[in-house]
C-alpha cells in the first residue's frame, strides 16, 4: 500500500496495489459515492479491480501534520 498527499489540492491518495506506476496504466474510472459525501472516491482499473481511493479534503479526516509527512 502506498500513500501520496498533495497539499495544494488537500488530496490524499491511498493505493492498494504494489506498483502504482504499472497499475495506473490500466486506470479506467472513479466513482464518488454520495454516501461518502462525494469526498471519498474509489479508483478502478479496466477489470473493475479497486486500485485505490482519493480523499478530498483530506485534512477534514486526518491530522494535517501527519499528512505533510507522507
C-alpha positions as CSV (number, residue, x, y, z in Angstrom):
1,X,0.0,0.0,0.0
2,X,1.3,3.5,-0.9
3,X,0.2,6.9,0.3
4,X,0.5,10.2,-1.5
5,X,-0.6,13.6,-0.3
6,X,-1.0,16.7,-2.5
7,X,-1.1,19.7,-0.1
8,X,-2.1,22.1,-2.9
9,X,-5.4,20.2,-3.5
10,X,-5.6,18.7,0.0
11,X,-5.9,15.3,-1.6
12,X,-4.8,12.0,0.0
13,X,-4.3,9.1,-2.4
14,X,-4.2,5.6,-0.9
15,X,-3.1,2.9,-3.4
16,X,-3.9,-0.8,-2.8
17,X,-1.6,-2.1,-5.5
18,X,2.2,-2.9,-5.3
19,X,3.3,-1.0,-8.3
20,X,1.2,2.1,-8.9
21,X,3.1,3.2,-12.0
22,X,2.4,-0.1,-13.7
23,X,-1.2,-0.5,-12.5
24,X,-2.1,3.1,-13.2
25,X,-1.8,2.3,-16.9
26,X,-4.9,0.2,-16.5
27,X,-6.9,3.0,-14.8
28,X,-10.4,3.2,-16.1
29,X,-12.8,5.1,-13.9
30,X,-13.5,6.5,-10.5
31,X,-16.7,6.9,-8.5
32,X,-17.6,9.4,-5.8
33,X,-20.5,7.9,-3.9
34,X,-23.0,10.3,-2.4
35,X,-22.9,8.1,0.7
36,X,-19.3,9.1,1.2
37,X,-20.3,12.8,0.8
38,X,-18.6,12.9,-2.6
39,X,-15.4,13.5,-0.7
40,X,-14.0,9.9,-0.9
41,X,-13.6,8.5,-4.4
42,X,-12.8,4.9,-5.4
43,X,-10.4,4.3,-8.3
44,X,-10.8,1.3,-10.5
45,X,-8.9,-0.4,-13.4
46,X,-10.4,-1.7,-16.6
47,X,-11.2,-5.1,-15.0
48,X,-13.2,-3.4,-12.1
49,X,-10.3,-4.0,-9.7
50,X,-10.1,-1.4,-6.9
51,X,-6.7,0.4,-7.4
52,X,-7.1,2.9,-4.6
53,X,-9.0,5.8,-3.1
54,X,-8.8,9.5,-3.2
55,X,-9.9,11.6,-0.2
56,X,-10.6,15.3,-0.6
57,X,-10.4,17.3,1.6
58,X,-8.0,15.0,3.4
59,X,-7.4,17.5,6.3
60,X,-11.0,17.1,7.2
61,X,-10.4,13.4,8.1
62,X,-6.7,13.2,9.0
63,X,-4.3,15.2,11.1
64,X,-2.6,17.8,8.9
65,X,0.9,17.3,10.4
66,X,0.7,13.6,9.6
67,X,-0.4,14.3,6.1
68,X,2.6,16.7,5.5
69,X,4.9,13.8,6.4
70,X,3.6,11.5,3.7
